[in-house]
């Protein structure tokens, strides 16, 4: 029943997030970090809680300062939001117009078409090549582009030179969604100094173990940051709460802790890929904290694993129907996955 719904609401097909189970299980379906946040994050949040009667800083000044220092940009080149999803939604509103099609990949983050429809935009989906890599020539030369690098759900990353080619040959804005870049991709942030049409979006959910805190940010030319602030302040002047700002700033400042955690995840990823390949599975090359694995019956395998208390992500339809996306957990969790696959005789 959709009584009283607006025409826009009736026409939308919303994004479907990965399952968040209430029972205990091995959760390899939503790409959360296998390791907890830095102790300095918890201390910063505890301290910030003492001031909850006060509104947070509307400009997220402390967090912007930490992000700027982390990436070698100025504070004026940073915009903060409730997770990279909100940051991306603001970007779609600030930089894309209905009259100009937005290019993206046909197999990529499934929120992009949702935002496009919500904001009345035309999305031009460029098919991936047979090996699931991006068609750089097809993505280049248009008015606007949004790409995930590394791509999701494949995990395949574009080299920086190819990202630059897309930026250079695009007349409008190019958004590079770097949600998983910390796990092995080349970041496009150094290109911001040379290209005023480049927007890089980051999240602390994956690399900094803060999926429950909801913090993302944008790095771009000051002029583009001003446009984002205009959208934000026309919607909600206080999007990022006091606890999130404090915790995220602390996380970005503790580089040693997160570099060590990331190194463990990458090592476990390489071990996991080798174990899958040893068993005869095809695994796409990954620069993320997940891998994309081909199965004879991907949907059935996902259901069977779920009955064994292990969650992975299945994407039905099209070219993804034979694959499962598997988050890289701890080495112990990955070994439990292999034990379950052997017991279930999944291939």
C-alpha positions in Angstrom: 0.0 0.0 0.0 1.4 3.4 -1.0 -1.4 5.7 0.0 -0.2 9.3 0.3 3.2 8.5 -1.2 4.5 11.1 -3.6 5.0 10.2 -7.3 8.8 10.2 -6.7 8.6 7.8 -3.7 6.3 5.5 -5.7 8.8 5.3 -8.5 11.9 4.5 -6.5 13.5 1.1 -5.9 15.7 1.6 -2.8 19.2 0.3 -2.2 19.3 -3.1 -0.4 22.0 -3.2 2.3 23.7 -6.4 3.4 22.1 -8.4 6.1 22.8 -7.4 9.7 22.0 -10.5 11.7 20.8 -10.5 15.3 22.3 -14.0 16.0 26.0 -14.8 16.4 27.6 -15.7 13.1 30.7 -15.2 11.0 29.9 -12.1 9.1 31.6 -11.9 5.7 28.9 -10.1 3.8 29.2 -6.3 4.4 33.0 -5.6 4.2 33.4 -4.5 7.8 36.9 -4.3 9.1 38.1 -7.5 10.8 39.7 -5.6 13.6 38.4 -3.0 16.0 39.1 0.7 16.1 42.1 2.2 17.7 42.0 2.7 21.5 42.5 6.4 20.9 39.2 6.5 19.1 37.3 5.1 22.1 39.1 7.5 24.4 38.2 10.5 22.1 34.5 9.4 22.0 34.4 9.0 25.8 35.8 12.5 26.2 33.5 14.0 23.6 30.4 12.5 25.4 31.0 14.9 28.2 29.8 17.8 25.9 26.7 16.2 24.4 24.5 19.0 25.6 26.2 21.2 23.0 25.7 21.1 19.2 28.6 19.8 17.2 30.8 22.0 15.0 28.7 22.6 11.8 31.9 22.6 9.7 33.5 19.5 11.4 36.6 21.7 11.8 38.7 19.2 13.9 37.9 16.3 11.6 38.6 18.4 8.5 42.0 19.3 9.9 42.8 15.7 10.6 41.7 14.6 7.1 43.7 17.4 5.5 46.8 16.4 7.4 46.3 12.7 6.6 46.0 13.4 2.8 48.3 16.4 2.3 45.5 18.8 1.3 44.2 22.0 2.9 41.2 22.1 5.3 39.3 24.1 2.6 39.6 21.0 0.4 37.7 18.7 2.8 34.0 18.2 3.3 32.6 15.8 6.0 29.3 13.8 6.0 27.5 10.9 7.7 29.4 8.2 5.8 30.5 8.2 2.2 26.9 7.4 1.1 25.7 10.8 2.3 28.8 12.4 0.9 28.1 10.8 -2.5 24.4 11.8 -2.3 25.5 15.4 -1.7 27.9 15.1 -4.6 25.2 13.9 -7.0 23.1 16.9 -6.1 25.9 19.4 -6.2 27.6 18.4 -9.4 25.3 16.5 -11.7 22.5 18.0 -13.8 19.6 16.2 -15.5 20.7 17.5 -18.9 24.0 15.8 -18.8 24.3 11.9 -18.6 26.5 10.5 -15.9 28.8 7.7 -17.0 29.5 4.7 -14.6 30.3 1.0 -14.9 27.4 -1.5 -15.4 28.7 -3.7 -12.6 29.5 -1.4 -9.7 28.1 0.0 -6.4 24.3 -0.4 -6.7 23.5 2.9 -4.9 24.6 4.9 -7.9 21.4 4.2 -10.0 19.3 4.7 -6.9 20.6 8.3 -6.4 20.4 9.0 -10.1 16.7 8.1 -10.1 16.1 10.0 -6.9 17.6 13.2 -8.3 16.2 12.9 -11.8 19.6 12.1 -13.5 20.4 9.9 -16.5 23.0 7.2 -15.8 24.9 5.8 -18.8 26.2 2.4 -17.8 29.4 1.4 -19.6 29.8 -2.4 -19.7 32.9 -3.8 -18.0 35.3 -5.7 -20.3 35.1 -9.5 -20.4 37.7 -9.8 -17.6 35.6 -7.4 -15.4 38.1 -4.5 -15.8 36.8 -1.0 -16.6 36.4 0.2 -20.1 38.5 3.4 -19.7 37.9 4.6 -23.3 34.1 4.1 -22.8 34.1 6.0 -19.5 36.2 8.8 -20.9 35.1 11.7 -23.0 31.7 12.5 -21.5 30.2 15.2 -19.4 30.3 13.5 -15.9 31.6 10.3 -14.4 31.3 8.3 -11.2 33.5 5.3 -10.5 34.4 3.2 -7.6 38.1 2.5 -7.3 38.6 -0.3 -6.3 35.3 -1.3 -7.9 32.6 -3.0 -5.9 31.7 -5.8 -5.9 34.6 -7.0 -8.1 37.5 -5.5 -6.1 39.4 -4.7 -9.2 41.3 -1.3 -9.1 42.2 1.0 -11.9 45.8 2.2 -12.1 46.2 5.9 -11.3 47.2 6.7 -14.9 43.9 5.4 -16.2 42.0 7.3 -13.5 43.9 10.4 -14.7 43.0 9.7 -18.3 39.3 9.6 -17.4 39.6 12.9 -15.5 41.6 14.6 -18.2 39.1 13.6 -21.0 35.9 14.4 -19.1 34.5 18.0 -19.4 32.5 17.8 -16.2 33.0 16.3 -12.7 34.6 12.9 -12.1 33.8 11.3 -8.8 36.2 8.6 -7.6 34.6 6.6 -4.8 37.6 5.3 -2.8 35.8 3.4 -0.1 38.3 0.5 -0.4 41.4 2.3 -1.7 43.4 1.8 1.6 43.6 -2.0 0.8 45.8 -1.7 -2.2 44.6 0.8 -4.8 46.4 4.0 -5.9 44.6 7.0 -4.5 43.6 9.8 -6.9 44.0 12.4 -4.1 47.4 13.6 -5.6 45.6 14.6 -8.8 43.4 17.1 -7.0 46.2 19.7 -7.2 46.1 19.4 -11.0 42.4 18.9 -11.8 39.6 21.1 -10.5 37.0 18.7 -11.8 38.1 15.7 -9.6 36.2 14.7 -6.5 37.5 11.9 -4.3 35.2 10.3 -1.7 36.5 8.4 1.3 34.9 6.5 4.2 36.2 5.4 7.6 33.8 2.4 7.7 36.2 0.0 6.1 39.8 1.1 6.6 39.3 2.6 10.1 36.8 0.1 11.6 34.2 2.8 12.1 31.2 1.4 10.2 29.0 1.9 13.2 30.0 5.6 13.5 29.1 6.7 10.0 31.8 9.0 8.8 32.8 9.9 5.3 34.5 12.8 3.6 35.2 14.4 0.2 38.5 15.8 -1.0 38.3 18.3 -3.9 39.1 21.8 -5.1 37.8 24.5 -2.7 35.2 25.7 -5.2 33.6 22.2 -5.2 33.7 22.0 -1.4 31.7 25.3 -1.4 29.1 23.7 -3.6 28.8 20.8 -1.2 28.4 23.1 1.8 25.7 24.9 0.0 23.8 21.6 -0.5 24.4 20.5 3.1 23.3 23.8 4.7 20.1 23.7 2.6 19.4 20.3 4.1 21.0 20.0 7.6 23.6 22.3 9.1 24.7 19.7 11.6 25.0 16.4 9.7 27.9 15.0 11.7 27.5 14.5 15.5 30.0 15.4 18.2 31.0 11.8 18.9 31.5 10.9 15.2 33.7 14.0 14.7 35.9 13.2 17.7 36.3 9.5 17.0 37.0 10.0 13.3 39.6 12.7 13.9 41.3 10.4 16.4 41.2 7.5 13.9 42.8 9.5 11.1 45.6 10.6 13.5 46.6 7.1 14.6 48.2 6.0 11.3 50.4 3.3 12.9 47.5 1.4 14.3 45.5 1.3 11.1 48.5 0.6 8.9 49.2 -2.5 11.0 45.6 -3.6 10.8 45.4 -3.0 7.0 48.6 -5.0 6.5 47.0 -8.0 8.4 43.9 -7.8 6.2 46.0 -7.7 3.0 48.1 -10.7 4.1 44.9 -12.6 5.0 43.4 -11.7 1.6 46.4 -13.1 -0.3 46.3 -16.3 1.8 42.5 -16.6 1.2 42.9 -16.1 -2.6 45.7 -18.7 -2.7 43.5 -21.2 -0.7 40.5 -20.7 -3.1 42.7 -21.1 -6.2 44.3 -24.2 -4.7 40.8 -25.6 -4.5 40.1 -24.8 -8.2 38.1 -21.6 -7.7 38.4 -18.5 -9.9 39.0 -15.3 -7.9 39.1 -11.9 -9.5 42.2 -9.8 -8.6 41.3 -7.7 -5.6 42.7 -4.4 -4.1 39.9 -4.3 -1.5 39.1 -6.0 1.8 36.9 -8.5 0.0 37.2 -10.9 -2.9 34.8 -11.9 -5.7 34.8 -15.7 -6.2 33.1 -17.8 -8.9 31.0 -20.8 -7.8 29.1 -23.4 -9.8 25.9 -22.5 -7.7 26.6 -19.1 -6.1 23.1 -18.6 -4.8 22.9 -22.1 -3.4 26.3 -21.8 -1.8 25.4 -18.5 -0.1 22.2 -20.2 1.4 24.1 -23.3 2.5 26.8 -21.2 4.2 24.1 -19.1 5.9 22.7 -22.3 7.5 26.2 -23.0 8.8 26.3 -19.5 10.4 28.5 -17.9 7.8 27.2 -14.9 5.8 28.5 -13.9 2.4 27.0 -11.6 -0.3 25.2 -12.8 -3.4 24.3 -10.4 -6.2 21.6 -12.0 -8.4 21.2 -11.4 -12.2 23.5 -10.5 -15.0 27.2 -11.1 -14.9 27.4 -11.3 -11.1 25.1 -14.3 -10.6 27.9 -16.9 -10.6 29.9 -15.0 -8.0 30.0 -14.5 -4.2 31.6 -11.5 -2.6 33.5 -12.6 0.5 34.7 -10.1 3.1 38.2 -10.8 4.4 37.9 -11.5 8.1 40.5 -12.9 10.4 42.6 -15.8 9.4 40.6 -18.0 11.8 37.3 -16.9 10.2 38.6 -17.6 6.7 39.7 -21.1 7.8 36.2 -21.7 9.2 34.8 -20.7 5.8 37.0 -23.2 4.0 36.0 -25.9 6.5 32.3 -25.2 5.8 32.8 -25.2 2.0 34.5 -28.6 2.2 31.8 -30.0 4.5 29.1 -28.7 2.1 31.1 -29.9 -1.0 30.6 -26.5 -2.6 32.5 -25.8 -5.8 
